[in-house]
Amino acid sequence: MTTARLPLFPLNAVLFPGLVLPLNVFEERYRAMMRELLKTDEDEPRRFAVVAVRDGHETAPTGSGMPNAVDTPAERGPADGFGPDPIRSFHEVGCVADAAKIRERPDGSFEVLATGTTRVRLLSVDASGPCLTAELEELDEETGEEAGALAEGVLRAFRAYQKRLAGASERSLTTGADLPDDPKVVSYLVAAAAVFDVPTKQRLLQAPDSAARLREELTLLRSETAVIRHLPSLPAVDLTRAPTHPN
């Protein structure tokens, strides 16, 4: 069992391996995390773990660094908003992120661009320092049976879903040449790109293998496409764009 201890960044979102995560970091406990990461040698990865919030909030309502915070103490605990036992507020499976870019702004906030690398299971959470840290177990993933055929079916279903969601013409859809053919990569890409809620994305992240994830995605995409087909025309193209997560 490969374990590691890393800074922990809770979000109201799910990060998948291989996917890019832009962050606007303004709250003091996460600023402290970024300052620590900047101390890492430039040749070494600047890694932290991202977990989706189950309960609580990803930012304390009066946390230092929050807009309009008045008469707020200079520092607040890293577990503020997550209850007396923070690990209970987070989903068990998350993803390690490698920060390729950390830029400090004049006001002390940070612009961060990170990429998901490896799935991990949360073993424990430590709130004794300036930011949350966690002991994590790396999760290996098998491809699973019939993953190749499932990936082809998911890509076809995803194109149909995109067409319905964005009102695109067939000519404007992503071609097969632009999409990956590795079943695991396909499963993560579709899970991240589709407009599913956080519990659904979390369920996909912690699927036992790539084939199981692809199988569920195929069911979800067909169901969502059928629903969209019967909805009135909506300006849904913006839903396909990944937002920047403020923290």
VEXLUM-875800 format. One record per residue (C-alpha): residue in three letters; x, y, z; residue number from 0. Coordinates in Angstrom, 2 decimals. Last residue first. Example, Ala and Ser with C-alpha at 12.3 -4.5 7.8 and 13.67 -1.06 7.14 Angstrom:
residues 2
<node><residu>SER</residu><xx>13.67</xx><yy>-1.06</yy><zz>7.14</zz><num>1</num></node>
<node><residu>ALA</residu><xx>12.30</xx><yy>-4.50</yy><zz>7.80</zz><num>0</num></node>
END
This chain:
residues 247
<node><residu>ASN</residu><xx>-11.39</xx><yy>29.49</yy><zz>-2.89</zz><num>246</num></node>
<node><residu>PRO</residu><xx>-13.08</xx><yy>30.23</yy><zz>-6.19</zz><num>245</num></node>
<node><residu>HIS</residu><xx>-13.38</xx><yy>27.29</yy><zz>-8.63</zz><num>244</num></node>
<node><residu>THR</residu><xx>-12.88</xx><yy>28.40</yy><zz>-12.22</zz><num>243</num></node>
<node><residu>PRO</residu><xx>-15.73</xx><yy>27.09</yy><zz>-14.30</zz><num>242</num></node>
<node><residu>ALA</residu><xx>-15.60</xx><yy>24.22</yy><zz>-16.83</zz><num>241</num></node>
<node><residu>ARG</residu><xx>-17.48</xx><yy>25.08</yy><zz>-20.03</zz><num>240</num></node>
<node><residu>THR</residu><xx>-20.18</xx><yy>22.66</yy><zz>-21.18</zz><num>239</num></node>
<node><residu>LEU</residu><xx>-22.87</xx><yy>24.49</yy><zz>-19.23</zz><num>238</num></node>
<node><residu>ASP</residu><xx>-22.18</xx><yy>27.61</yy><zz>-21.31</zz><num>237</num></node>
<node><residu>VAL</residu><xx>-23.68</xx><yy>25.87</yy><zz>-24.37</zz><num>236</num></node>
<node><residu>ALA</residu><xx>-27.00</xx><yy>25.45</yy><zz>-22.59</zz><num>235</num></node>
<node><residu>PRO</residu><xx>-28.88</xx><yy>28.35</yy><zz>-24.15</zz><num>234</num></node>
<node><residu>LEU</residu><xx>-32.13</xx><yy>26.38</yy><zz>-23.89</zz><num>233</num></node>
<node><residu>SER</residu><xx>-34.44</xx><yy>24.85</yy><zz>-26.50</zz><num>232</num></node>
<node><residu>PRO</residu><xx>-37.41</xx><yy>23.21</yy><zz>-24.84</zz><num>231</num></node>
<node><residu>LEU</residu><xx>-36.78</xx><yy>19.84</yy><zz>-23.19</zz><num>230</num></node>
<node><residu>HIS</residu><xx>-37.71</xx><yy>16.52</yy><zz>-24.79</zz><num>229</num></node>
<node><residu>ARG</residu><xx>-34.36</xx><yy>15.85</yy><zz>-26.44</zz><num>228</num></node>
<node><residu>ILE</residu><xx>-32.62</xx><yy>16.94</yy><zz>-23.23</zz><num>227</num></node>
<node><residu>VAL</residu><xx>-34.23</xx><yy>14.04</yy><zz>-21.34</zz><num>226</num></node>
<node><residu>ALA</residu><xx>-33.21</xx><yy>11.47</yy><zz>-23.96</zz><num>225</num></node>
<node><residu>THR</residu><xx>-29.66</xx><yy>12.81</yy><zz>-23.98</zz><num>224</num></node>
<node><residu>GLU</residu><xx>-29.50</xx><yy>12.60</yy><zz>-20.18</zz><num>223</num></node>
<node><residu>SER</residu><xx>-30.63</xx><yy>8.95</yy><zz>-20.18</zz><num>222</num></node>
<node><residu>ARG</residu><xx>-28.24</xx><yy>7.93</yy><zz>-22.93</zz><num>221</num></node>
<node><residu>LEU</residu><xx>-25.40</xx><yy>9.76</yy><zz>-21.22</zz><num>220</num></node>
<node><residu>LEU</residu><xx>-26.14</xx><yy>8.24</yy><zz>-17.81</zz><num>219</num></node>
<node><residu>THR</residu><xx>-26.34</xx><yy>4.65</yy><zz>-19.08</zz><num>218</num></node>
<node><residu>LEU</residu><xx>-23.11</xx><yy>4.99</yy><zz>-21.07</zz><num>217</num></node>
<node><residu>GLU</residu><xx>-21.44</xx><yy>6.69</yy><zz>-18.12</zz><num>216</num></node>
<node><residu>GLU</residu><xx>-22.35</xx><yy>3.77</yy><zz>-15.86</zz><num>215</num></node>
<node><residu>ARG</residu><xx>-20.72</xx><yy>1.29</yy><zz>-18.23</zz><num>214</num></node>
<node><residu>LEU</residu><xx>-17.70</xx><yy>3.52</yy><zz>-18.67</zz><num>213</num></node>
<node><residu>ARG</residu><xx>-17.13</xx><yy>3.70</yy><zz>-14.91</zz><num>212</num></node>
<node><residu>ALA</residu><xx>-17.50</xx><yy>-0.07</yy><zz>-14.53</zz><num>211</num></node>
<node><residu>ALA</residu><xx>-15.08</xx><yy>-0.63</yy><zz>-17.43</zz><num>210</num></node>
<node><residu>SER</residu><xx>-12.53</xx><yy>1.74</yy><zz>-15.92</zz><num>209</num></node>
<node><residu>ASP</residu><xx>-12.42</xx><yy>-0.11</yy><zz>-12.58</zz><num>208</num></node>
<node><residu>PRO</residu><xx>-13.89</xx><yy>-0.05</yy><zz>-9.08</zz><num>207</num></node>
<node><residu>ALA</residu><xx>-15.76</xx><yy>3.25</yy><zz>-9.64</zz><num>206</num></node>
<node><residu>GLN</residu><xx>-14.58</xx><yy>5.90</yy><zz>-7.16</zz><num>205</num></node>
<node><residu>LEU</residu><xx>-14.44</xx><yy>8.77</yy><zz>-9.64</zz><num>204</num></node>
<node><residu>LEU</residu><xx>-17.79</xx><yy>7.82</yy><zz>-11.18</zz><num>203</num></node>
<node><residu>ARG</residu><xx>-19.56</xx><yy>7.92</yy><zz>-7.81</zz><num>202</num></node>
<node><residu>GLN</residu><xx>-17.99</xx><yy>11.30</yy><zz>-7.14</zz><num>201</num></node>
<node><residu>LYS</residu><xx>-19.23</xx><yy>12.59</yy><zz>-10.49</zz><num>200</num></node>
<node><residu>THR</residu><xx>-22.75</xx><yy>11.45</yy><zz>-9.61</zz><num>199</num></node>
<node><residu>PRO</residu><xx>-22.59</xx><yy>13.00</yy><zz>-6.13</zz><num>198</num></node>
<node><residu>VAL</residu><xx>-21.21</xx><yy>16.26</yy><zz>-7.64</zz><num>197</num></node>
<node><residu>ASP</residu><xx>-23.95</xx><yy>16.73</yy><zz>-10.24</zz><num>196</num></node>
<node><residu>PHE</residu><xx>-23.46</xx><yy>15.72</yy><zz>-13.87</zz><num>195</num></node>
<node><residu>VAL</residu><xx>-22.91</xx><yy>18.06</yy><zz>-16.81</zz><num>194</num></node>
<node><residu>ALA</residu><xx>-20.50</xx><yy>15.88</yy><zz>-18.80</zz><num>193</num></node>
<node><residu>ALA</residu><xx>-16.91</xx><yy>17.04</yy><zz>-19.21</zz><num>192</num></node>
<node><residu>ALA</residu><xx>-15.35</xx><yy>15.51</yy><zz>-16.08</zz><num>191</num></node>
<node><residu>ALA</residu><xx>-16.93</xx><yy>12.06</yy><zz>-16.34</zz><num>190</num></node>
<node><residu>VAL</residu><xx>-16.33</xx><yy>12.08</yy><zz>-20.10</zz><num>189</num></node>
<node><residu>LEU</residu><xx>-12.62</xx><yy>12.79</yy><zz>-19.70</zz><num>188</num></node>
<node><residu>TYR</residu><xx>-12.16</xx><yy>10.29</yy><zz>-16.87</zz><num>187</num></node>
<node><residu>SER</residu><xx>-13.78</xx><yy>7.38</yy><zz>-18.74</zz><num>186</num></node>
<node><residu>VAL</residu><xx>-12.00</xx><yy>8.25</yy><zz>-21.98</zz><num>185</num></node>
<node><residu>VAL</residu><xx>-8.64</xx><yy>8.28</yy><zz>-20.19</zz><num>184</num></node>
<node><residu>LYS</residu><xx>-9.33</xx><yy>4.83</yy><zz>-18.71</zz><num>183</num></node>
<node><residu>PRO</residu><xx>-10.51</xx><yy>3.44</yy><zz>-22.05</zz><num>182</num></node>
<node><residu>ASP</residu><xx>-7.43</xx><yy>4.70</yy><zz>-23.96</zz><num>181</num></node>
<node><residu>ASP</residu><xx>-8.72</xx><yy>5.88</yy><zz>-27.34</zz><num>180</num></node>
<node><residu>PRO</residu><xx>-8.44</xx><yy>9.61</yy><zz>-26.75</zz><num>179</num></node>
<node><residu>LEU</residu><xx>-10.58</xx><yy>12.16</yy><zz>-28.63</zz><num>178</num></node>
<node><residu>ASP</residu><xx>-9.49</xx><yy>14.58</yy><zz>-31.33</zz><num>177</num></node>
<node><residu>ALA</residu><xx>-9.27</xx><yy>11.96</yy><zz>-34.08</zz><num>176</num></node>
<node><residu>GLY</residu><xx>-12.80</xx><yy>10.81</yy><zz>-33.23</zz><num>175</num></node>
<node><residu>THR</residu><xx>-14.11</xx><yy>14.20</yy><zz>-34.23</zz><num>174</num></node>
<node><residu>THR</residu><xx>-15.41</xx><yy>16.83</yy><zz>-31.84</zz><num>173</num></node>
<node><residu>LEU</residu><xx>-18.75</xx><yy>18.12</yy><zz>-33.07</zz><num>172</num></node>
<node><residu>SER</residu><xx>-19.02</xx><yy>21.14</yy><zz>-35.35</zz><num>171</num></node>
<node><residu>ARG</residu><xx>-19.91</xx><yy>19.19</yy><zz>-38.50</zz><num>170</num></node>
<node><residu>GLU</residu><xx>-22.80</xx><yy>17.40</yy><zz>-36.78</zz><num>169</num></node>
<node><residu>SER</residu><xx>-24.40</xx><yy>20.74</yy><zz>-35.92</zz><num>168</num></node>
<node><residu>ALA</residu><xx>-24.36</xx><yy>21.90</yy><zz>-32.34</zz><num>167</num></node>
<node><residu>GLY</residu><xx>-27.40</xx><yy>22.53</yy><zz>-30.16</zz><num>166</num></node>
<node><residu>ALA</residu><xx>-25.09</xx><yy>22.57</yy><zz>-27.13</zz><num>165</num></node>
<node><residu>LEU</residu><xx>-26.80</xx><yy>19.90</yy><zz>-25.04</zz><num>164</num></node>
<node><residu>ARG</residu><xx>-28.21</xx><yy>17.84</yy><zz>-27.89</zz><num>163</num></node>
<node><residu>LYS</residu><xx>-24.98</xx><yy>17.75</yy><zz>-29.88</zz><num>162</num></node>
<node><residu>GLN</residu><xx>-22.88</xx><yy>17.19</yy><zz>-26.78</zz><num>161</num></node>
<node><residu>TYR</residu><xx>-25.06</xx><yy>14.23</yy><zz>-25.78</zz><num>160</num></node>
<node><residu>ALA</residu><xx>-24.82</xx><yy>12.68</yy><zz>-29.25</zz><num>159</num></node>
<node><residu>ARG</residu><xx>-21.04</xx><yy>13.09</yy><zz>-29.13</zz><num>158</num></node>
<node><residu>PHE</residu><xx>-20.99</xx><yy>11.55</yy><zz>-25.63</zz><num>157</num></node>
<node><residu>ALA</residu><xx>-23.04</xx><yy>8.56</yy><zz>-26.77</zz><num>156</num></node>
<node><residu>ARG</residu><xx>-20.55</xx><yy>7.83</yy><zz>-29.54</zz><num>155</num></node>
<node><residu>LEU</residu><xx>-17.64</xx><yy>8.27</yy><zz>-27.12</zz><num>154</num></node>
<node><residu>VAL</residu><xx>-19.35</xx><yy>6.02</yy><zz>-24.56</zz><num>153</num></node>
<node><residu>GLY</residu><xx>-19.88</xx><yy>3.27</yy><zz>-27.14</zz><num>152</num></node>
<node><residu>GLU</residu><xx>-16.22</xx><yy>3.33</yy><zz>-28.16</zz><num>151</num></node>
<node><residu>ALA</residu><xx>-15.17</xx><yy>3.27</yy><zz>-24.50</zz><num>150</num></node>
<node><residu>LEU</residu><xx>-17.46</xx><yy>0.29</yy><zz>-23.82</zz><num>149</num></node>
<node><residu>ALA</residu><xx>-15.82</xx><yy>-1.69</yy><zz>-26.64</zz><num>148</num></node>
<node><residu>GLY</residu><xx>-12.37</xx><yy>-1.01</yy><zz>-25.19</zz><num>147</num></node>
<node><residu>ALA</residu><xx>-13.42</xx><yy>-1.63</yy><zz>-21.57</zz><num>146</num></node>
<node><residu>GLU</residu><xx>-14.78</xx><yy>-5.09</yy><zz>-22.36</zz><num>145</num></node>
<node><residu>GLU</residu><xx>-13.50</xx><yy>-6.46</yy><zz>-19.03</zz><num>144</num></node>
<node><residu>GLY</residu><xx>-11.78</xx><yy>-4.18</yy><zz>-16.53</zz><num>143</num></node>
<node><residu>THR</residu><xx>-9.09</xx><yy>-1.53</yy><zz>-16.94</zz><num>142</num></node>
<node><residu>GLU</residu><xx>-7.72</xx><yy>-2.00</yy><zz>-13.44</zz><num>141</num></node>
<node><residu>GLU</residu><xx>-7.19</xx><yy>1.04</yy><zz>-11.21</zz><num>140</num></node>
<node><residu>ASP</residu><xx>-4.62</xx><yy>1.55</yy><zz>-8.49</zz><num>139</num></node>
<node><residu>LEU</residu><xx>-5.63</xx><yy>3.73</yy><zz>-5.55</zz><num>138</num></node>
<node><residu>GLU</residu><xx>-2.93</xx><yy>5.64</yy><zz>-3.66</zz><num>137</num></node>
<node><residu>GLU</residu><xx>-3.57</xx><yy>5.81</yy><zz>0.09</zz><num>136</num></node>
<node><residu>LEU</residu><xx>-3.66</xx><yy>9.25</yy><zz>1.65</zz><num>135</num></node>
<node><residu>GLU</residu><xx>-2.72</xx><yy>10.83</yy><zz>4.96</zz><num>134</num></node>
<node><residu>ALA</residu><xx>-4.17</xx><yy>14.30</yy><zz>4.94</zz><num>133</num></node>
<node><residu>THR</residu><xx>-3.16</xx><yy>17.90</yy><zz>5.60</zz><num>132</num></node>
<node><residu>LEU</residu><xx>-5.42</xx><yy>20.84</yy><zz>6.37</zz><num>131</num></node>
<node><residu>CYS</residu><xx>-3.81</xx><yy>24.25</yy><zz>6.46</zz><num>130</num></node>
<node><residu>PRO</residu><xx>-1.94</xx><yy>26.36</yy><zz>9.04</zz><num>129</num></node>
<node><residu>GLY</residu><xx>-1.18</xx><yy>23.22</yy><zz>11.07</zz><num>128</num></node>
<node><residu>SER</residu><xx>-3.16</xx><yy>21.14</yy><zz>13.58</zz><num>127</num></node>
<node><residu>ALA</residu><xx>-6.03</xx><yy>20.20</yy><zz>11.24</zz><num>126</num></node>
<node><residu>ASP</residu><xx>-4.83</xx><yy>16.68</yy><zz>10.39</zz><num>125</num></node>
<node><residu>VAL</residu><xx>-7.08</xx><yy>14.47</yy><zz>8.26</zz><num>124</num></node>
<node><residu>SER</residu><xx>-6.94</xx><yy>10.67</yy><zz>8.07</zz><num>123</num></node>
<node><residu>LEU</residu><xx>-7.20</xx><yy>7.81</yy><zz>5.58</zz><num>122</num></node>
<node><residu>LEU</residu><xx>-8.51</xx><yy>9.59</yy><zz>2.45</zz><num>121</num></node>
<node><residu>ARG</residu><xx>-8.33</xx><yy>7.31</yy><zz>-0.58</zz><num>120</num></node>
<node><residu>VAL</residu><xx>-6.35</xx><yy>8.45</yy><zz>-3.59</zz><num>119</num></node>
<node><residu>ARG</residu><xx>-6.82</xx><yy>8.70</yy><zz>-7.35</zz><num>118</num></node>
<node><residu>THR</residu><xx>-3.74</xx><yy>9.89</yy><zz>-9.22</zz><num>117</num></node>
<node><residu>THR</residu><xx>-2.77</xx><yy>12.82</yy><zz>-11.46</zz><num>116</num></node>
<node><residu>GLY</residu><xx>-5.18</xx><yy>15.74</yy><zz>-11.58</zz><num>115</num></node>
<node><residu>THR</residu><xx>-3.68</xx><yy>18.85</yy><zz>-13.14</zz><num>114</num></node>
<node><residu>ALA</residu><xx>-3.15</xx><yy>22.23</yy><zz>-11.47</zz><num>113</num></node>
<node><residu>LEU</residu><xx>-3.39</xx><yy>25.89</yy><zz>-12.47</zz><num>112</num></node>
<node><residu>VAL</residu><xx>-3.29</xx><yy>28.33</yy><zz>-9.57</zz><num>111</num></node>
<node><residu>GLU</residu><xx>-3.89</xx><yy>32.06</yy><zz>-9.31</zz><num>110</num></node>
<node><residu>PHE</residu><xx>-3.11</xx><yy>33.16</yy><zz>-5.78</zz><num>109</num></node>
<node><residu>SER</residu><xx>-4.31</xx><yy>35.79</yy><zz>-3.31</zz><num>108</num></node>
<node><residu>GLY</residu><xx>-1.81</xx><yy>38.04</yy><zz>-1.53</zz><num>107</num></node>
<node><residu>ASP</residu><xx>-3.23</xx><yy>41.35</yy><zz>-2.77</zz><num>106</num></node>
<node><residu>PRO</residu><xx>-0.33</xx><yy>41.79</yy><zz>-5.24</zz><num>105</num></node>
<node><residu>ARG</residu><xx>-1.14</xx><yy>38.44</yy><zz>-6.88</zz><num>104</num></node>
<node><residu>GLU</residu><xx>0.81</xx><yy>35.24</yy><zz>-6.24</zz><num>103</num></node>
<node><residu>ARG</residu><xx>1.14</xx><yy>32.91</yy><zz>-9.21</zz><num>102</num></node>
<node><residu>ILE</residu><xx>1.15</xx><yy>29.13</yy><zz>-8.79</zz><num>101</num></node>
<node><residu>LYS</residu><xx>1.44</xx><yy>27.22</yy><zz>-12.07</zz><num>100</num></node>
<node><residu>ALA</residu><xx>2.13</xx><yy>23.54</yy><zz>-12.70</zz><num>99</num></node>
<node><residu>ALA</residu><xx>0.30</xx><yy>22.53</yy><zz>-9.54</zz><num>98</num></node>
<node><residu>ASP</residu><xx>0.10</xx><yy>18.73</yy><zz>-9.44</zz><num>97</num></node>
<node><residu>ALA</residu><xx>-3.24</xx><yy>17.53</yy><zz>-8.08</zz><num>96</num></node>
<node><residu>VAL</residu><xx>-3.85</xx><yy>14.25</yy><zz>-6.24</zz><num>95</num></node>
<node><residu>CYS</residu><xx>-7.42</xx><yy>12.98</yy><zz>-6.53</zz><num>94</num></node>
<node><residu>GLY</residu><xx>-10.17</xx><yy>12.12</yy><zz>-4.09</zz><num>93</num></node>
<node><residu>VAL</residu><xx>-11.92</xx><yy>9.12</yy><zz>-2.58</zz><num>92</num></node>
<node><residu>GLU</residu><xx>-13.45</xx><yy>9.22</yy><zz>0.92</zz><num>91</num></node>
<node><residu>HIS</residu><xx>-15.83</xx><yy>12.08</yy><zz>0.35</zz><num>90</num></node>
<node><residu>PHE</residu><xx>-15.31</xx><yy>14.88</yy><zz>2.83</zz><num>89</num></node>
<node><residu>SER</residu><xx>-17.26</xx><yy>16.24</yy><zz>5.81</zz><num>88</num></node>
<node><residu>ARG</residu><xx>-16.58</xx><yy>13.19</yy><zz>7.98</zz><num>87</num></node>
<node><residu>ILE</residu><xx>-12.83</xx><yy>13.81</yy><zz>7.63</zz><num>86</num></node>
<node><residu>PRO</residu><xx>-13.32</xx><yy>17.20</yy><zz>9.29</zz><num>85</num></node>
<node><residu>ASP</residu><xx>-14.18</xx><yy>15.85</yy><zz>12.79</zz><num>84</num></node>
<node><residu>PRO</residu><xx>-15.32</xx><yy>18.91</yy><zz>14.79</zz><num>83</num></node>
<node><residu>GLY</residu><xx>-17.21</xx><yy>20.39</yy><zz>11.81</zz><num>82</num></node>
<node><residu>PHE</residu><xx>-16.07</xx><yy>21.33</yy><zz>8.30</zz><num>81</num></node>
<node><residu>GLY</residu><xx>-16.78</xx><yy>25.07</yy><zz>8.27</zz><num>80</num></node>
<node><residu>ASP</residu><xx>-13.48</xx><yy>25.99</yy><zz>9.91</zz><num>79</num></node>
<node><residu>ALA</residu><xx>-11.00</xx><yy>23.09</yy><zz>9.60</zz><num>78</num></node>
<node><residu>PRO</residu><xx>-7.95</xx><yy>25.24</yy><zz>8.76</zz><num>77</num></node>
<node><residu>GLY</residu><xx>-8.49</xx><yy>27.33</yy><zz>11.91</zz><num>76</num></node>
<node><residu>ARG</residu><xx>-8.85</xx><yy>31.06</yy><zz>11.44</zz><num>75</num></node>
<node><residu>GLU</residu><xx>-6.15</xx><yy>33.70</yy><zz>11.31</zz><num>74</num></node>
<node><residu>ALA</residu><xx>-6.21</xx><yy>37.49</yy><zz>11.41</zz><num>73</num></node>
<node><residu>PRO</residu><xx>-9.46</xx><yy>37.46</yy><zz>13.39</zz><num>72</num></node>
<node><residu>THR</residu><xx>-12.39</xx><yy>38.98</yy><zz>11.50</zz><num>71</num></node>
<node><residu>ASP</residu><xx>-13.55</xx><yy>42.49</yy><zz>12.34</zz><num>70</num></node>
<node><residu>VAL</residu><xx>-15.23</xx><yy>42.75</yy><zz>8.94</zz><num>69</num></node>
<node><residu>ALA</residu><xx>-15.06</xx><yy>40.23</yy><zz>6.10</zz><num>68</num></node>
<node><residu>ASN</residu><xx>-16.47</xx><yy>41.99</yy><zz>3.05</zz><num>67</num></node>
<node><residu>PRO</residu><xx>-14.69</xx><yy>39.66</yy><zz>0.57</zz><num>66</num></node>
<node><residu>MET</residu><xx>-13.10</xx><yy>36.58</yy><zz>2.16</zz><num>65</num></node>
<node><residu>GLY</residu><xx>-9.39</xx><yy>36.77</yy><zz>2.89</zz><num>64</num></node>
<node><residu>SER</residu><xx>-9.72</xx><yy>35.69</yy><zz>6.50</zz><num>63</num></node>
<node><residu>GLY</residu><xx>-12.76</xx><yy>33.44</yy><zz>6.81</zz><num>62</num></node>
<node><residu>THR</residu><xx>-16.17</xx><yy>34.93</yy><zz>7.56</zz><num>61</num></node>
<node><residu>PRO</residu><xx>-18.30</xx><yy>32.40</yy><zz>5.66</zz><num>60</num></node>
<node><residu>ALA</residu><xx>-15.64</xx><yy>29.66</yy><zz>5.94</zz><num>59</num></node>
<node><residu>THR</residu><xx>-14.91</xx><yy>28.34</yy><zz>2.47</zz><num>58</num></node>
<node><residu>GLU</residu><xx>-15.39</xx><yy>24.80</yy><zz>1.10</zz><num>57</num></node>
<node><residu>HIS</residu><xx>-18.56</xx><yy>24.42</yy><zz>3.12</zz><num>56</num></node>
<node><residu>GLY</residu><xx>-19.91</xx><yy>21.73</yy><zz>5.45</zz><num>55</num></node>
<node><residu>ASP</residu><xx>-21.00</xx><yy>18.31</yy><zz>4.28</zz><num>54</num></node>
<node><residu>ARG</residu><xx>-19.80</xx><yy>15.94</yy><zz>1.55</zz><num>53</num></node>
<node><residu>VAL</residu><xx>-17.06</xx><yy>18.20</yy><zz>0.21</zz><num>52</num></node>
<node><residu>ALA</residu><xx>-15.15</xx><yy>16.79</yy><zz>-2.75</zz><num>51</num></node>
<node><residu>VAL</residu><xx>-11.49</xx><yy>15.99</yy><zz>-2.18</zz><num>50</num></node>
<node><residu>VAL</residu><xx>-8.41</xx><yy>17.51</yy><zz>-3.79</zz><num>49</num></node>
<node><residu>ALA</residu><xx>-4.94</xx><yy>16.44</yy><zz>-2.69</zz><num>48</num></node>
<node><residu>PHE</residu><xx>-1.81</xx><yy>18.56</yy><zz>-2.99</zz><num>47</num></node>
<node><residu>ARG</residu><xx>1.35</xx><yy>18.23</yy><zz>-5.03</zz><num>46</num></node>
<node><residu>ARG</residu><xx>3.98</xx><yy>20.70</yy><zz>-6.13</zz><num>45</num></node>
<node><residu>PRO</residu><xx>6.08</xx><yy>18.30</yy><zz>-8.18</zz><num>44</num></node>
<node><residu>GLU</residu><xx>9.89</xx><yy>18.59</yy><zz>-7.68</zz><num>43</num></node>
<node><residu>ASP</residu><xx>12.28</xx><yy>20.30</yy><zz>-10.10</zz><num>42</num></node>
<node><residu>GLU</residu><xx>11.24</xx><yy>23.75</yy><zz>-8.88</zz><num>41</num></node>
<node><residu>ASP</residu><xx>12.11</xx><yy>22.73</yy><zz>-5.32</zz><num>40</num></node>
<node><residu>THR</residu><xx>9.10</xx><yy>23.08</yy><zz>-3.02</zz><num>39</num></node>
<node><residu>LYS</residu><xx>8.87</xx><yy>26.35</yy><zz>-1.09</zz><num>38</num></node>
<node><residu>LEU</residu><xx>6.07</xx><yy>27.44</yy><zz>-3.43</zz><num>37</num></node>
<node><residu>LEU</residu><xx>3.97</xx><yy>24.59</yy><zz>-2.04</zz><num>36</num></node>
<node><residu>GLU</residu><xx>4.17</xx><yy>26.10</yy><zz>1.45</zz><num>35</num></node>
<node><residu>ARG</residu><xx>3.00</xx><yy>29.49</yy><zz>0.17</zz><num>34</num></node>
<node><residu>MET</residu><xx>0.17</xx><yy>27.73</yy><zz>-1.67</zz><num>33</num></node>
<node><residu>MET</residu><xx>-1.03</xx><yy>26.00</yy><zz>1.50</zz><num>32</num></node>
<node><residu>ALA</residu><xx>-0.91</xx><yy>29.26</yy><zz>3.46</zz><num>31</num></node>
<node><residu>ARG</residu><xx>-3.05</xx><yy>30.87</yy><zz>0.76</zz><num>30</num></node>
<node><residu>TYR</residu><xx>-5.45</xx><yy>27.97</yy><zz>1.28</zz><num>29</num></node>
<node><residu>ARG</residu><xx>-5.86</xx><yy>28.73</yy><zz>5.00</zz><num>28</num></node>
<node><residu>GLU</residu><xx>-6.00</xx><yy>32.45</yy><zz>4.22</zz><num>27</num></node>
<node><residu>GLU</residu><xx>-8.88</xx><yy>32.36</yy><zz>1.73</zz><num>26</num></node>
<node><residu>PHE</residu><xx>-8.16</xx><yy>33.90</yy><zz>-1.69</zz><num>25</num></node>
<node><residu>VAL</residu><xx>-7.21</xx><yy>31.06</yy><zz>-4.00</zz><num>24</num></node>
<node><residu>ASN</residu><xx>-8.65</xx><yy>31.33</yy><zz>-7.52</zz><num>23</num></node>
<node><residu>LEU</residu><xx>-8.21</xx><yy>27.81</yy><zz>-8.86</zz><num>22</num></node>
<node><residu>PRO</residu><xx>-7.93</xx><yy>26.28</yy><zz>-12.33</zz><num>21</num></node>
<node><residu>LEU</residu><xx>-8.12</xx><yy>22.44</yy><zz>-12.38</zz><num>20</num></node>
<node><residu>VAL</residu><xx>-6.99</xx><yy>20.55</yy><zz>-15.49</zz><num>19</num></node>
<node><residu>LEU</residu><xx>-8.00</xx><yy>16.93</yy><zz>-16.01</zz><num>18</num></node>
<node><residu>GLY</residu><xx>-5.59</xx><yy>14.00</yy><zz>-16.33</zz><num>17</num></node>
<node><residu>PRO</residu><xx>-6.83</xx><yy>12.25</yy><zz>-13.18</zz><num>16</num></node>
<node><residu>PHE</residu><xx>-10.31</xx><yy>13.47</yy><zz>-12.16</zz><num>15</num></node>
<node><residu>LEU</residu><xx>-11.22</xx><yy>16.35</yy><zz>-9.83</zz><num>14</num></node>
<node><residu>VAL</residu><xx>-14.67</xx><yy>16.47</yy><zz>-8.22</zz><num>13</num></node>
<node><residu>ALA</residu><xx>-16.32</xx><yy>19.73</yy><zz>-7.16</zz><num>12</num></node>
<node><residu>ASN</residu><xx>-17.55</xx><yy>21.50</yy><zz>-4.03</zz><num>11</num></node>
<node><residu>LEU</residu><xx>-13.90</xx><yy>21.66</yy><zz>-3.05</zz><num>10</num></node>
<node><residu>PRO</residu><xx>-11.63</xx><yy>20.50</yy><zz>-0.20</zz><num>9</num></node>
<node><residu>PHE</residu><xx>-7.89</xx><yy>21.18</yy><zz>-0.65</zz><num>8</num></node>
<node><residu>LEU</residu><xx>-5.70</xx><yy>18.90</yy><zz>1.47</zz><num>7</num></node>
<node><residu>PRO</residu><xx>-1.94</xx><yy>19.33</yy><zz>1.88</zz><num>6</num></node>
<node><residu>LEU</residu><xx>-0.18</xx><yy>15.98</yy><zz>1.42</zz><num>5</num></node>
<node><residu>ARG</residu><xx>0.87</xx><yy>12.93</yy><zz>3.43</zz><num>4</num></node>
<node><residu>ALA</residu><xx>1.58</xx><yy>9.85</yy><zz>1.32</zz><num>3</num></node>
<node><residu>THR</residu><xx>0.69</xx><yy>6.16</yy><zz>1.25</zz><num>2</num></node>
<node><residu>THR</residu><xx>1.53</xx><yy>3.32</yy><zz>-1.11</zz><num>1</num></node>
<node><residu>MET</residu><xx>0.00</xx><yy>0.00</yy><zz>0.00</zz><num>0</num></node>
END
